[in-house]
Amino acid sequence: MMTDEYRGWDSETRFQRLLDELLPLDMGTWRLPEVRAVLDDTLGWQVRPVTPGGSPPDLARGSRPEVAWELGWHPKGPRQGVGVLTVAAEDPEQVLALEINLSYGIAYDDDHAHECHFAQTARAVTAYALGGPPTRLAGPGRRAVWHRPGTSVAVMVDEGCVVLQLLCTDQGAEFRPGRPDLWRGSAGADLLAPEPSKPVRGWGDAQARLSSALQSLCAEVQDFPGGFTLLLSSAGAPSRFVRAAASHEADVLRLETPADVPGLPDPERLGRLGWHRGDTLWRRMVPGALTRKDPVLGAAADLVEAVRTLEVDLFDLVHSGEVSVPTGARHLELPQLGVPRAAPDEAEPTGA
C-alpha cells in the first residue's frame, strides 16, 4: 500500500488497518528467522539491524540494549509508525516483542486532542477487534494488554508516544520491554501467584517503593479514566489496615484507617500527625496527588506511619485493592512493592 492510498484516512481508520495486518500474523516460536520471514513475506516489511552504537531513528523512548532490529521505513516498514524488534539479551535470536511507535505515521492531532485521547481510541478499536476489554491494565505508561495464546497485544502511552506492542507470551506473560510494571490491574483468571519480586529490606525501602507505585497510579488514573483503591493490611489481622483511594473525578488522594483498634499503646497518635477522626475511621485528604509528585511522597509516608501505628509488622504486611475503569474492575497488584499480594476475595470484580 502506497502512502497516497491512505493519506485521507482518519487516525482511527489507519490504526484499524494496521491491526488488520498484524493480528493474523503467526510468529511461530518467535525465532528471528521466522519473524523476519513472516514480516517480509506477509507485509513486505524489511527488518534491518540497528546501527552499532546507535539507536533506532526517531524511536521516542530512547536507546534500549535489548532493541537490536528496526523495521525499515515505508514502504518497507510499518505503514503507520516506526517499528522495532526486541530480542532477549541472553539469546539474540529469540524475539520477545514487535513494537510500533504510532506517534510517527498516524496524524492523530487532526482528530484527537492529545496522545492520551488517541490512546483511548486505539484501546477501543483493539477491544472491538479482539472481542472484549483488556485482560490487564498496567503502568507506568497507561498500558492495556490483551492476553492471547502465543501472542499478547498491548496499547500504551510511553513518554508521550502511543505504542502498539505484540508480545511473545511463550517467554512469560509478564515480559515487558524496557521497564517492569509498577502496578497491574488484572482479571481474576489472569492473576499470578502472590510474589514479592525483591523482598523489602525495611520500612524506608517499603516507603520508597510505595511512593513509586502510588505516583504511577495517581498520574495515570485520569487518563484511563477510572480510579483505584489500595489496601495495606496485616495478613494475620486483616482488620488492621490502611486504605488509599483516588478517582479521576477529583485531584485528591483519600487515606483511611480504623479509629478503634484495641490494644494500641498510643491510639491518638494519628490525630497528632494531622489525621481527622470520624465515627469509625481516621481520615486524611491529600489534594494535588493526581497532578503533582510531592503530595504523593507525603501520602506514602503517611500510609507507612499509619501501618506502624497499627503495630503491623513489616513481614506480616500484605497488599490488595482494585483498579476500576469504564469496562469494569480488576484486582490491583504491585509487583515491585516487595510485599506479598493478599489472596483475592472469592467474588470476581465485575467486568474483568
URPEPE-V723328 format. One line per field, one symbol per residue. phi: phi as a letter, one per 40 degrees, with the letter a starting at -180 (. if undefined). burial: # if it has 16 or more other C-alpha atoms within 10 Angstrom, else .. A space follows every 10 residues. Layout:
phi->???
burial->???
//
This chain:
phi->.cdccbdccc cccccccccd cccccbcgcg cddccccccc ccbgcccbcc ddgbadcgcc cgcbcccbbb cdcdcbadcb ibbabbbccc accccbabbb cccbhbcccc bbcacccccc cccccccccc gicccabaac hfbbbbcbdg abbbbabbfg bcbbbbbccc chcccbdgac ccaabbcdcb cccdaccbdc cicccccccc dccccccccb ccccciaabb bbacccbdcc abbbaabcca cabbbaadcb bcgccacccc ccchcbcbcb bcbabbcgcc bbcddccccc cccccccccc fccdcbcbba iabbbdchbb ccbbcccgbd ccccccccdc gc
burial->.......... ##.###.##. .#....#..# ##.######. ..#####..# ....##..## .....##### ####..#### ########.. ...####### ########.. .#..##.### #######..# ..######## #######..# ########.. #########. #.#.#.#... ########.. #..###...# .....##.## ########## ##.#.##### #####....# ########.. #########. .........# ....#.#... ########## #.#.###.## #######.## .#.#..#### #####...## ########## ##.#....#. .#
//
